Amino acid sequence: VFNYSNRIKAIATITEFPFKLERFCSELKPEDFQRTYRPGGWTILETIHHCADSHLNAITRFKLALTEKNPTIKPYNQAEWVRTGDNKMNWQDHVLLLQSIHKKWVSVLNSMSDQDFEKSFYHPEMQKSVPLSTNLFLYAWHCEHHLAHLEQAMKH
């Protein structure tokens, strides 16, 4: 249910994510970044790299939907993006990027009206329009989902 209280909680999750990630990573040994949460899954470092890529696309999608009428977004191959050369950057660089993205993103989110959250973008892979309210909850979930993956990786 999209209401003010749930919106505030979702924005708080997005606000806190890079800092939770930084705290988590700061306690790891260098070799821990190669752990996976499941056999064949992404490493901790690849998961952090993925979050930076994903959330960079997320803010772009929000801003497109806020400034155009139901724009068609460009999907991307997440599995291939995680393999690009920047996946070897250290975790601090990925987290620094996430902190910057999230600061900008939260500024946008906090400026949005109820009507803004009704705006949407068209996702060609899903073949449907996605309201920004739904996308907000999706990315709050995405933050928690990948934090859980990282915690799971440390249990293996």
C-alpha positions in Angstrom: 0.0 0.0 0.0 1.4 3.3 -1.0 0.8 5.8 1.7 2.8 8.5 3.4 4.1 6.3 6.2 5.3 3.5 3.8 6.8 6.1 1.5 8.8 7.6 4.4 10.0 4.1 5.4 11.1 3.2 1.9 13.0 6.5 1.5 14.7 5.9 4.8 15.8 2.4 3.6 17.3 4.0 0.5 18.9 6.8 2.6 20.5 4.3 5.0 21.6 1.7 2.5 25.1 3.0 1.5 26.0 3.6 5.2 24.8 0.1 6.2 26.9 -1.2 3.3 29.9 0.7 4.4 29.6 -0.6 7.9 29.3 -4.1 6.7 32.3 -3.9 4.3 34.5 -2.2 6.8 34.5 -5.3 8.9 35.6 -7.6 6.1 39.0 -9.0 5.3 40.2 -8.6 1.7 39.5 -12.3 0.9 35.9 -12.0 2.2 35.0 -9.9 -0.9 35.4 -13.1 -3.0 32.7 -15.0 -1.0 29.4 -15.7 -2.6 26.0 -16.1 -1.0 25.3 -19.2 -3.1 27.3 -21.4 -5.4 27.6 -19.7 -8.8 26.3 -16.4 -7.3 28.0 -13.0 -7.4 30.8 -12.3 -5.0 30.4 -9.7 -2.3 32.4 -7.3 -4.4 30.3 -8.1 -7.5 27.1 -7.5 -5.6 28.3 -4.1 -4.4 29.3 -3.3 -8.0 25.8 -4.4 -9.2 24.1 -2.2 -6.6 26.0 0.9 -7.8 25.1 0.1 -11.4 21.5 -0.7 -10.6 20.9 2.4 -8.4 22.6 4.6 -11.0 20.0 3.3 -13.5 17.2 3.8 -10.9 17.8 7.5 -10.3 17.9 7.9 -14.1 14.6 6.1 -14.5 13.0 8.3 -11.8 14.2 11.5 -13.4 13.0 10.4 -16.9 9.6 9.6 -15.5 9.5 12.9 -13.7 10.4 14.9 -16.8 8.7 13.0 -19.6 5.3 11.3 -20.1 5.7 7.6 -19.5 9.1 7.3 -21.2 10.4 3.9 -22.4 13.5 3.1 -20.3 16.5 1.2 -21.6 16.9 -2.2 -19.9 20.4 -3.5 -19.4 22.0 -6.9 -19.0 22.8 -7.0 -15.3 24.9 -10.1 -15.5 27.1 -8.6 -18.2 27.3 -5.2 -16.5 28.7 -6.9 -13.4 31.6 -8.2 -15.6 32.8 -4.9 -16.9 36.3 -3.7 -15.9 35.1 -1.4 -13.1 34.1 -4.5 -11.2 37.7 -4.7 -10.0 37.5 -1.3 -8.2 37.8 -1.5 -4.5 34.7 -1.7 -2.4 35.2 1.9 -1.0 34.9 3.4 -4.5 31.6 1.5 -5.2 30.3 2.6 -1.8 31.4 6.2 -2.3 29.5 6.2 -5.7 26.4 4.7 -3.9 26.6 7.4 -1.2 26.6 10.1 -3.9 23.9 8.5 -6.0 21.7 8.0 -2.9 22.2 11.5 -1.6 21.0 12.9 -5.0 18.2 10.3 -5.3 16.9 11.0 -1.8 16.9 14.7 -2.6 14.7 13.9 -5.6 12.4 11.5 -3.6 11.9 14.0 -0.8 10.9 16.7 -3.3 8.3 14.6 -5.0 4.5 15.1 -4.6 1.9 12.4 -4.4 1.1 13.2 -8.0 4.8 12.7 -8.9 4.8 9.2 -7.5 1.9 8.4 -9.8 4.1 9.1 -12.8 5.5 6.1 -14.6 8.0 4.8 -17.1 7.4 2.0 -19.6 9.6 -1.1 -19.1 9.9 -2.9 -22.4 11.0 -6.3 -20.9 8.1 -6.3 -18.5 5.8 -4.9 -21.2 4.1 -2.5 -18.7 4.3 0.9 -17.2 5.8 1.1 -13.7 4.6 3.8 -11.4 7.3 5.6 -9.4 5.5 4.6 -6.2 6.0 0.9 -7.2 9.6 1.6 -8.2 10.3 3.2 -4.9 9.2 0.1 -3.0 11.1 -2.1 -5.5 14.4 -0.3 -4.8 13.9 -0.2 -1.0 13.4 -4.0 -1.3 16.5 -4.2 -3.6 18.6 -2.6 -0.9 17.5 -5.0 1.8 17.7 -8.0 -0.6 21.3 -7.4 -1.4 22.3 -6.7 2.2 20.8 -10.1 3.1 22.8 -11.6 0.3 26.0 -10.1 1.7 25.2 -11.3 5.2 24.4 -14.8 3.8 27.8 -14.8 2.0 29.6 -14.4 5.3 27.8 -17.4 6.7 29.2 -19.7 3.9 
